[in-house]
Amino acid sequence: MLWDIFFILMIVVSFLGDFTTFMSNYIGFRRGLDLIFSAALAILLYFSFKTAQKVEELNDNIYKLNSIIDKNNKKE
């Protein structure tokens, strides 16, 4: 679903070149392409941060499960 929204947005933006130039000038960029690259970089950094959080959460869960398994093996 996220990719569908992304591609639809990219198609709309490609037809509205003047709008991206206007928005980029309003934000402080010189060209619309600079705004698009900066937004893409920000999105990639956000996704990499969220992925790192998920990996850390999975590592914590694995550690907890490993501790529980060790305790159960020592009782037997």
C-alpha positions as CSV (number, residue, x, y, z in Angstrom):
1,M,0.0,0.0,0.0
2,L,2.8,2.4,0.8
3,W,4.5,1.8,-2.5
4,D,1.2,2.3,-4.3
5,I,0.9,5.7,-2.7
6,F,4.5,6.5,-3.5
7,F,4.2,5.7,-7.2
8,I,0.9,7.6,-7.6
9,L,2.5,10.6,-5.9
10,M,5.5,10.4,-8.2
11,I,3.2,10.2,-11.3
12,V,1.3,13.3,-10.1
13,V,4.5,15.2,-9.3
14,S,5.9,14.4,-12.7
15,F,3.0,16.1,-14.4
16,L,3.1,19.1,-12.0
17,G,6.7,20.4,-12.6
18,D,5.8,24.0,-11.9
19,F,4.3,23.0,-8.5
20,T,7.5,21.2,-7.4
21,T,9.5,24.2,-8.4
22,F,7.2,26.5,-6.5
23,M,7.3,24.3,-3.4
24,S,11.1,24.0,-3.6
25,N,11.5,27.7,-3.8
26,Y,9.1,28.2,-0.9
27,I,11.1,25.7,1.2
28,G,14.5,27.2,0.2
29,F,15.7,24.9,-2.6
30,R,16.6,26.3,-6.0
31,R,15.2,23.4,-8.1
32,G,12.4,21.0,-7.7
33,L,14.7,18.1,-8.2
34,D,16.8,19.1,-5.2
35,L,13.6,19.0,-3.1
36,I,12.7,15.5,-4.4
37,F,16.2,14.2,-3.8
38,S,16.2,15.6,-0.3
39,A,12.8,14.1,0.5
40,A,13.9,10.7,-0.9
41,L,17.0,10.8,1.3
42,A,15.0,11.7,4.4
43,I,12.5,8.9,3.7
44,L,15.4,6.4,3.2
45,L,17.0,7.5,6.5
46,Y,13.7,7.2,8.3
47,F,13.1,3.6,7.0
48,S,16.7,2.6,7.9
49,F,16.2,4.0,11.4
50,K,12.9,2.1,11.8
51,T,14.5,-1.1,10.5
52,A,17.4,-0.7,13.0
53,Q,14.8,-0.4,15.8
54,K,13.0,-3.5,14.7
55,V,16.3,-5.5,14.6
56,E,17.2,-4.3,18.1
57,E,13.8,-5.3,19.3
58,L,14.2,-8.8,17.7
59,N,17.6,-9.1,19.3
60,D,16.1,-8.3,22.7
61,N,13.4,-10.9,22.2
62,I,15.9,-13.5,21.2
63,Y,18.0,-12.8,24.3
64,K,14.9,-13.2,26.5
65,L,13.9,-16.4,24.8
66,N,17.5,-17.7,25.2
67,S,17.5,-16.9,28.9
68,I,14.1,-18.7,29.4
69,I,15.4,-21.8,27.5
70,D,18.6,-21.8,29.6
71,K,16.6,-21.7,32.8
72,N,14.3,-24.5,31.7
73,N,17.3,-26.7,30.7
74,K,19.0,-26.1,34.1
75,K,15.9,-27.3,35.9
76,E,15.8,-30.6,34.1
